[in-house]
Amino acid sequence: MTLNKRIFKSNNKTRTTWNIINELLGKQQSRQGMQKLIIDRTQLTNQQDIANAFNKYFSSVNNSVSNSDKLDNMKHNNPSIYSNCEQGKGTSAPPLVFKSFSTKEITQIIKSFKTKNSSGYDEINTKLLKISVNYICSPITHICNKSISTGIFPEQLKFSIIKPLFKKGDRAIPSNYRPISLLTAFSKVVEKALYNRLIDHLNINSLLNPQQFGFRRNLSTENLISI
């Protein structure tokens, strides 16, 4: 197959293009399992030992700096932003009440996802989800409504596959990797549905600080005036 045909037939043309470029430059990554990992000067070669070592390392990274220390640093660097937040304390706001989801809403959420072949532990990707949307939208809608009525996120949808993604340097050093989580497509549907309800509540009642730009639609940090 020619390079043009590979790109033309690809669902993710940008990724395919970069894969081709890396192949031509001889930078394609091996799909074989990691051969070794060095932990405390000890070389691990067993795949299960390597997986356990990565799990332990990634779990400890977030605890290296306490949340209180991070918050103090952020307050020091952005005093005016946090003074605005402090002024908002104690103000009354309407109670958060989630209305039920309709099958139309859930269908729109599923169709809005990018078509990908990657999947979580259940091996169901968004491509399959979109193909079968007319058959599964009703039970997924029931799950979403059950979740908001009980305040419980389905336990099985919390599981993810954690993969170490190499950054640079020595491949045997765990700090040269960053973790990526492969979530189930179903969990993304529930999360997106809950996100839509929550962000609507925050926007309608003007509960977000005007200087909060991250993860908000139609807003860009380009408009943020540096302090």
ChimeraX attribute file (.defattr): number of C-alpha atoms within 10 A of each C-alpha:
attribute: neighborCount
match mode: 1-to-1
recipient: residues
	/A:1	5
	/A:2	7
	/A:3	10
	/A:4	9
	/A:5	9
	/A:6	14
	/A:7	16
	/A:8	12
	/A:9	10
	/A:10	12
	/A:11	15
	/A:12	14
	/A:13	13
	/A:14	10
	/A:15	12
	/A:16	17
	/A:17	16
	/A:18	12
	/A:19	15
	/A:20	16
	/A:21	13
	/A:22	13
	/A:23	12
	/A:24	10
	/A:25	9
	/A:26	9
	/A:27	11
	/A:28	13
	/A:29	10
	/A:30	7
	/A:31	6
	/A:32	6
	/A:33	8
	/A:34	14
	/A:35	12
	/A:36	16
	/A:37	23
	/A:38	16
	/A:39	15
	/A:40	7
	/A:41	7
	/A:42	8
	/A:43	12
	/A:44	17
	/A:45	13
	/A:46	12
	/A:47	14
	/A:48	10
	/A:49	13
	/A:50	21
	/A:51	17
	/A:52	10
	/A:53	17
	/A:54	22
	/A:55	15
	/A:56	11
	/A:57	14
	/A:58	17
	/A:59	11
	/A:60	10
	/A:61	10
	/A:62	10
	/A:63	9
	/A:64	8
	/A:65	9
	/A:66	9
	/A:67	11
	/A:68	9
	/A:69	10
	/A:70	11
	/A:71	11
	/A:72	11
	/A:73	12
	/A:74	13
	/A:75	14
	/A:76	11
	/A:77	12
	/A:78	13
	/A:79	13
	/A:80	12
	/A:81	16
	/A:82	15
	/A:83	11
	/A:84	13
	/A:85	13
	/A:86	10
	/A:87	9
	/A:88	13
	/A:89	8
	/A:90	7
	/A:91	7
	/A:92	7
	/A:93	10
	/A:94	9
	/A:95	7
	/A:96	10
	/A:97	11
	/A:98	13
	/A:99	10
	/A:100	14
	/A:101	18
	/A:102	14
	/A:103	17
	/A:104	11
	/A:105	13
	/A:106	22
	/A:107	19
	/A:108	13
	/A:109	17
	/A:110	24
	/A:111	16
	/A:112	11
	/A:113	16
	/A:114	12
	/A:115	17
	/A:116	14
	/A:117	13
	/A:118	14
	/A:119	18
	/A:120	19
	/A:121	13
	/A:122	15
	/A:123	11
	/A:124	15
	/A:125	18
	/A:126	24
	/A:127	20
	/A:128	15
	/A:129	21
	/A:130	20
	/A:131	13
	/A:132	12
	/A:133	18
	/A:134	11
	/A:135	10
	/A:136	15
	/A:137	21
	/A:138	16
	/A:139	11
	/A:140	18
	/A:141	22
	/A:142	14
	/A:143	17
	/A:144	24
	/A:145	20
	/A:146	16
	/A:147	15
	/A:148	19
	/A:149	13
	/A:150	8
	/A:151	9
	/A:152	10
	/A:153	16
	/A:154	14
	/A:155	8
	/A:156	11
	/A:157	18
	/A:158	10
	/A:159	16
	/A:160	17
	/A:161	14
	/A:162	17
	/A:163	15
	/A:164	16
	/A:165	11
	/A:166	16
	/A:167	11
	/A:168	10
	/A:169	10
	/A:170	13
	/A:171	16
	/A:172	16
	/A:173	15
	/A:174	18
	/A:175	16
	/A:176	14
	/A:177	19
	/A:178	14
	/A:179	14
	/A:180	12
	/A:181	12
	/A:182	15
	/A:183	20
	/A:184	23
	/A:185	24
	/A:186	19
	/A:187	20
	/A:188	16
	/A:189	21
	/A:190	22
	/A:191	13
	/A:192	15
	/A:193	20
	/A:194	18
	/A:195	12
	/A:196	11
	/A:197	17
	/A:198	14
	/A:199	15
	/A:200	12
	/A:201	17
	/A:202	14
	/A:203	11
	/A:204	9
	/A:205	11
	/A:206	11
	/A:207	14
	/A:208	15
	/A:209	12
	/A:210	10
	/A:211	13
	/A:212	13
	/A:213	16
	/A:214	9
	/A:215	8
	/A:216	11
	/A:217	8
	/A:218	6
	/A:219	12
	/A:220	12
	/A:221	11
	/A:222	8
	/A:223	9
	/A:224	12
	/A:225	7
	/A:226	7
	/A:227	8
